Amino acid sequence: VIEGNYSRCLPQRLERATGIILLDASTLTSLLRYFQRCWFQRNRHGALEGGIDRVNWLMIHHIAVVTPASRKRYAAMFADIALPKIKLATARELN
């Protein structure tokens, strides 16, 4: 399992991959999930021990401004990948 958004390493990672899962949540879904995580999920799976999630403008900017361009780029790449793949785009699918 390789998780993350490291575009520079993607070609090497795809060479070794056996399948692809594209998380393609809308900007609104991403923002809502971010606020929910910061404000209501105090003991969530995957959280760093002792870490506290806080809403900050840099993350809001990343979700609202940077991510939409990345979503377009990854959607185009996803269409060309011949590996087994699945795209999760709705809140229900992500859950």
N, C-alpha and C positions, 0 to 999 in steps of 0.2 A: 504494500500500500504506500503510495506516495501522495501526500496531501500538500496543498499550497499553490501558490500562484507565482512560480518562478519561470517566467517565459524564456529566459535565456537558456535554461537547461532543458526545455521541453523536447527538443528533437532527440537528445540522448535518452531522456526518460521514456519517450514513446517507443524507442528501439527495444527497450526491455519490458515494456508493459504487455500484459495479457488481456487487458480490457480498459475501458474508459468510462468514468461516471462524470458527467458534466452537470455541475450545480449552477443552474441558470435562473436564479430568483430575480424577480423584478426589483427595481430600485425601492419601490414602496414596501414590498415584502422584506427586503433586506433591512431597511430602516426600522420597520416595526419589530423585527426579530432582534435587532441590536438594542433598541430601547427596552424591550421586554427582558433581555438578558441582563442589561445593566441595572434595571430598576427592580425586577421581581425574582430573578433566579439566583439566589444567594449561594446555594449548594448545588451547582450544576455539574454534570459529568464533563470531564475534560478541562475543568478549571484548574489553574495552577494553585498549589497549596499556599494559602496566605494571600493570594491575589484578590483584588477587589475590582470588579468591572465598573468603570465610570464613563458616563457620556462625555465625549470631548469633540470639539469642532473639527479636529484633524480627521477623526474617523468618519464623522458625518460628511465631510468634504470628500473623503475617499469613496464612500458608498454612493454619494449623490453625483459626483463629477467624474472621478477616475474610472469607477467600475463600469458605467454604461459603455464606454469605448472598448474596454476589455471584453465585455459580453459579446459585442459584435465580432471582434477578432476571434474569440474562441468558438463562436457559432460557425464561422466560416471554416475554421480548422476542423471542427467536429464533423462537418459534412464530408470532409475528404479522408477521414481516418477509416481504415478498413478493419480495425479491430472490433471485437464485440463491444457494444457501447449502449449507454442509456443516458437520457437527458432528463433531469429532474428540474421542473420549472415552476411548479405551483407550490404554495405553502403545504397543501395536503401531501404532495409527493415528497417534499423535503422532510416532513414529519414521519 
